[in-house]
């Protein structure tokens, strides 16, 4: 440890004296070092080659520094579980570096761009517990060894942005890999050969193989039932597209599937489909079809799936057999209360046109359900005062309960959406929100237009807003948030905003990130809400707003001064939220002297001297040394996020990378991986909500110019979070 301290520059804060177990970022057991956490410390130097003499080491976190030279050997550290070495300046990986790491679970070395060319170490096969291997952008070369049957625990494999070549290993088949990223191999070469091994990787949920040299046909992926994101563009694939992706599928000379989803079709649904007597699946979603559903389709004895969602259809639905999975979500009124009492696998038996209200039904290109006003009156007991969750500037939020006990939140906006301008804004908001879905974004489940009022239905968040738990916990009779809860909330928010910025199919800017727009579930996990000010950022460019929107105290200076909006305005606001989590103080507080009333200005002065931070933190935290070290790291991140110039602020991906190790050190038992799960809109609203709460997912996509027909449930729009005044502090 003395060698390590001498090798690092500057010497890490608190690394003095001979009692190395008391050094900040160091953990010991029986006077033996078990953990070293020095991420994002701006460290330089070369690590001592005998670092592996720390035989009891379980965690090594050195990410986001400027460490150089050869990576020290980690060989035979049999207790080592977690290694984060990302974004350093290491120049080489010695032979046998990863020999004998029998307990290794996570190895992450992304963005190690100065490494000399190296190959995937075969000795990693000894790490049978390895679950996450992230070597993206590390100058890997050569082909992948056919050894992946040895990685019995491997779930995530990221080898993007390297110089790998050759074919996919046959041992991929039968593996437990869920997320496979091999995209963007450099120098115009990349992987080649067929991709048929994918058909045997039945646990896959996300596959990125774009920008390689793959050839041959796309295999049948029907056994990959969890696959939601398949990227195959920029390859040399040929042959027949699998039945699940093509327009017409035949069996024994008979047409069994017609897939005409998202083809910009107009007109009506032809009754001639009934002549295809062996038809099992008919997909017509995402078009501009009008009129009613032909009654002749009920004569199709083999029909199993009929998807006409997201069209302009009207009228009653013919009575189909109970085996038919029917989806018409998005354009017509659906009686959700009947959803569990019919024979459609949880789908309402009738699409109800609204009679005299039909003129108020406007068409939205959204995948969520349109719900009748009668249903919403029922579930809220006619919008009873006792069911009010809160009031805001845009309306009232009511708690609703379906007949099976499922709870929802209903936002009622009376007389605020009158006129074409208000309707256009309402329509545009839903259209934007349809394109984003993530486990850390509050979900919009449906909507209703009734005369001059607009109603929106959301998943219910029983613990209310972060504001209530951070600033008003005494008033609500709740315990103050622990630091563990705060840093987990920060990570949840960072992941949600990162998705908005860079992981969705388009880039969006929230523009109003603040604690009152962060909602909490019973597990105190967070979701970002209130998307009323969301802006689209096409191609990552900025826009200039003539009307300032947002909340004072969270506005980035360049936005307040010039109206220029980029994703960095959200990064700034996130930095303010981090400061609030650390201090327990509001962004603006007129009850304190002027020099302390603006949190960012005051806290940035605190950050000049690290010794001031313990005196500035929320006194309810009462941190021990380990917690204090975590607070220092979050405080540093908050300072970076609130830098005056937008180019000096990191992106949200960096914030996620900083926060992940801080949450991981407590090993939260309820932490779920960022896997994607779609919601099947063939389900009833209660079924979908329970599925959403269990599996919350990301947007469904297939990028090869052909899209699978899955509906999406968007995140929640404007004014929702501000209206939550009550919660259940269980």
C-alpha positions, 0 to 999 in steps of 0.5 A: 500500500505504501508503494501504491501511495507513492506511485499515485500523483497527487497522493489521494486525499487522506492517504497518510500515516502507516494505518492504511486501513484508515485511508479513504477509499480503502476497506480492510478485514482483519487488517488485510485490504479488501477494497480500493475505490479511487474512481474519478480522482484525477490521478496520474502515475503508474501502478506498482507491478506487485499489486496482486500481493493484496491477496484478499482484494475483492474490489478494485475501482480506479475508473476515470483517472489518468493512470498510465503505463502497463496494467499491473498483473491481477493474477491469482487474486482469487477473491477479486470480484469487481474491477473498474479500470475504465477511461485511464491511460494504460498502455499495455496488458501483461500476459497472464494478467487475469490468470486465476481470477476465480471469483471475478464477476465484473471486469470493465475497462471501457475507453482505454484507448491508449492500450497497445493491441491485445487479444481477449485473454483466454485465461478469463475462462477460469472466471466461471462467475464472470457476469459482465465483461465490458471491453469496449473501445480498448484496442482489442484485435484478432478473433474471438476464441471459441471458449464461451461455453466456459463462461457459464455466468456471462450475461453482458458482453460488450466488445464494441469499437475495437478491431476484432475480426473473424466469425462468431464463436459457435460456443455462443449458442446455448450461452446465457448472454442477454446483452451482446454488443459487437458493433462498430469494429474499426478500420472498415473490417470487423466480424464476418461470416454468418450470424446463425449462432444467434438462433441458439442464444435464447436468453438474448434481449439486446443485440448490436451487430451493426457496422461489421461484415456479416454475410448470409441470411438472418436466422430464425430468432423465434426462440429468442423470446426476450429479444427487444433490440436487434441492430443489423444495419451496415452489414452484407446480409442476404437471403430470405428474411425470417417469417417473424419479420416479413410481410407474407408467410406461407406454409404448404402453399397457404398464406398464414401470416400477413404483416403490413404494419407501419407501411403508411397504408390508407383506405379501409381494411379489406373484407377480402382478407377473409378469403385467406382461410388459413390466415393465423396472423394479421398485422395492420398496426401503425397505418392510416386505415379508416372505417370499421373492422370487417365482420367477415374476419370472424370467419377465419377459423385459424386466426390467432392474432389481429393487430389493428392498433394505431390507425383511425378506425371507428365503430364496433368490433366484431365478436371474435373467437376467444383464442384471437389475441386482439389489439386495437389500442391507440385510436378508439375508446376502450372499456378497460373495466371489462378487460378481465371479463371477456374471452380475448386474453385480457383484451376488452371485448368491445371498442366503444365509439363515444356517440355524442362525444365522437367529435371530440375524439382526435387521432394520436399516433400513440401506442397507449390506450384511449380510455372512456370517461365513464371508466375513469369516473368509476375508478375515481368514484366520480373524481371524489375529493377523498381520492385527490392526490394533489393539485397543480397549476395544470389540474388535479391528480386523483387516485384510482382503483380498478376492480382488482385492486390495481392502483392508477393515477388520473390527471384531470385538466379541465378547460385548459386544452380548449382551442386548436392550439391547446389540442395541438400541444396535447397531441404533440406531447403524447406523440413525443412521449410515445417514443420514450419508455424506460424503467426510470421514466414514469409511464403514461398508460392511457388518455381520454378527451371529454369535451374541453377536458383532457385526462391522462392515466399513469402508473401510481407512484405511492411514495410521492415526490423526492421533494416530500422525502428530502425537504418535507419529511417531517410534515409527512411523518417519514424518516429522512432519506439515508445516503444509500437511498439518495445515491440510488435515487441519483443513479435512477434519475441519471439513467432515465435522463441518459436514456432521454439524451442518447439511448432513445431513438431520438434525443430529448431534453427534459428542461425541468428536472427537479425533485418535484418531478422525481417520483418514488415507488414503495421500494424508494426507486426513482422515476423521472416525471413531468415531460411537459417541457420536453424538447426534441434535439434532432441529431444532437443539435441545440435549439433556441427558445424565445420563451424561457421555460423551466424552474429558477434555481435549476436553469443553466446559465446559458439557457437563462441568458440566450435561450440556447437549449442542449442536453447540457441544461439537463446535466446542469439541473441534475447537478443541482439535484445532487447538491440538494441530495447532499445538503438537504437544502432547496435550490433557492431558499429565501429564508437564509442570508443572500450569500447562501440563498442560491444553492449552486453559487454557495455549494461551488464555493464550498467545493473549493476546500474539501474540508468544508464539505462535512459541514455543508451536508444534510445533518440527518445523514450523520455519515461514517467514513465510508459514507463520507467518501461516497459523498465527496465523489457525488459532490465532485460530480455535482460541481462538474455538472454545474460548471458554468460553460456547457462544454465543461459539463459531462454527459449523463453517461459519465454521471451514471458511470460515477454513481454505479460503483457507489450504489454497487458497494452496498450491493442492493438486493433489489437492484435490477439490471437495465434489461428491456421488457415490453408491455403487451397491449393485448393485456388488460390495463391491470395486467399491463400495469402489474407487468410494467411494475415487475419488469419496467423496460426500454423502448422496443426497436428493430433496426434493419429497415423492418420493424417488428409490430410492438406497441409502446407505452410512453412516459408521463407528460406535463404537470403530473409530478407537481400535483403529488402532495400526498404519499404512503410512508410505509 
